Amino acid sequence: MPSLKNVLEEIVVVEVQEQLKRLHASSRDSINLSEAAAYALNRLPVLYACTSRGWLQQRKRAYADLRGQVTNAVQQALLGIRRDPIRKSTQIAASKVETPAHVLAKLQKLFGKPNLLWRDVPSAFHETLNLVSHRADYGGLSVSDRHRLQEIKGYLQRKGKQDYENRERRDWHVSSDLPNPELTSYIISASYFLINVLEDLVKQEVNQQLLHMANVLPRKVGIDDVCAHVLNRLPPMYATTEQGVIWQAQKVREQMSSQIETTVIQSLLTLSKTPRRLTDPIPLIKFEDECEQAITELRSLWQREDITWRNVLGLMESAISQEKQGKVQWRQQWRMLGQVYNEMYLKPGDAELSLHQTPEGEVLAIQTHTKDAFGWLADNPKNLGISALRLFPAIAEIELHSTFLDFVITYTREEMAIDGII
C-alpha cells in the first residue's frame, strides 16, 4: 500500500539501529533489524497517513508524545526476539515486500553513488558502461546499434545538463547540508522487510463496503483516506516471516473480522460526512513518481518495454558484467528482445523477457505479470514462436511463467515444427 504509511515504522527502525550500536558485537550480529522493528511496532499505536499534511502531523505526534514508548518497546524487542520461536522461520519473499526504495538502495551500491536518485539512474548506467567498456569506440557493435548508442549518449548529455540547470534554479536558496526528512524516510524504508497484515485485509474490506454502500454515502470518499482512518483504529499485525504472515492473518480472520467490518462501515459514514479538502499525497510518493519516469526513460533509450523497477537491477548488473568481459552482444540482444515484446502487443511492464543458454540450446523465458498478458501469450503460441524464431533462429524452447501458477508452460522446437512455423 505505497500511498499509505505508518510513520512510526521509520522512527522505530532508527531507534532499533541506535540501540543496536550500544550492544556488544556478538549480540548485535544475532539480531535481525526487521524482526526487532516488527516486535516493537506490534506493541505501539499506529500512525498511518495518506496525505502530506497527515504525514507531518503524525510525525509531530510521534516525536512529541510517543518517544518514551518507542524507546521502551525497542528495548523489549531486543530482548524478546531472542526467545521468539518464529524468528527461525522462512523470511517473507522479497517479491512480496520489496519496493522501489529497496532497488534504489542496491543501485546506489552498484554505481558507487550513495546519493543516487531515481532520476539519475539512466545517466549513471550509461556512465558505468563507458567506464568498464573494453572498447571506447564500441567497434564490435552493429551500425544500427552504434547509431542508437550515439542517440542515447546525446540524449543523456542533454538531459544531464538540463537537470543540472533545473536543480541549480530549484536549490539555489537551499543549503545542501540541510536534512531532507522525506528522502531520509524513503532510504530508511529500504533497510527493512516487514508487513502489516491488516493493510491488505482492510483494503479488501473497504472495496467491498464501497460497493455495498455506494448509494447511501453522502459523498464519495477516497480508498486511501478510509484505509488510513480504519488502520489507525485497529491494533497492528506486523510480521517478517511467511509463517508469521499466515499466523497473523489467521488470527485476524478468527478474532477481528467483525471488528474490521464495523470499523470500515463507521469510517465510511464518518468520512463521507466530512467536507473534502484538496491535499497532496504523502511526500514519499514523489520518489515513486521519479522511479516511474526513470523506468520510462530506460524503456525508450534501450527499446525494451519490459524494463520495470523490479528487474532493472538484474538487467543492469548483467549488462555491466558482460561489458567488462568485452561481450557487447548484449546490446543487440536487448534490442531484439524488445522487438519480440513489441510484436506481442504487450503493454509496458506486462511481462519481462530473458534469454539463457541450456545444454539443449537457447531458451526464451517470459515472466508475465498480468493475467491478460499470460492469457494472450498462452492462447497464441504460434505468433510468439514466429517472432522469436525470426530474431533468434536457434531457439530451442519458449517458457511461459506467471505469478499465479506454480508450473511453467513450454513451447518446444518440436511443437513449433508440428505447427509448421519451422
Secondary structure, DSSP 8 states (H G I E B T S, - for coil): -TT-EETHHHHHHHHHHHHHHTS-HHHHHT--HHHHHHHHHTTS---EE-BHHHHHHHHHHHHHHSHHHHHHHHHHHHHHGGG-GGGGS-B--HHHH--HHHHHHHHHHHHT-TT--GGGHHHHHHHHHHHH-S-TT-TTS-HHHHHHHHHHHHHHHHHHHHHHHHHHHHHTTS-TTS--HHHHHHHHGGG---EETHHHHHHHHHHHHHHHHTTT-SS---HHHHHHHHHTTS---EESBHHHHHHHHHHHHHHTHHHHHHHHHHHHHHHHTS------B-TTHHHHHHHHHHHHHHHHHHT-TT--TTTHHHHHHHHHHHHHTT-THHHHHHHHHHHHHHHTT--TTSEEEEEEEETTEEEEEEEE-SHHHHHHHHH-HHHHHHHHHHH-TTEEEEEEEESS-SS-EEEEHHHHHHTT--
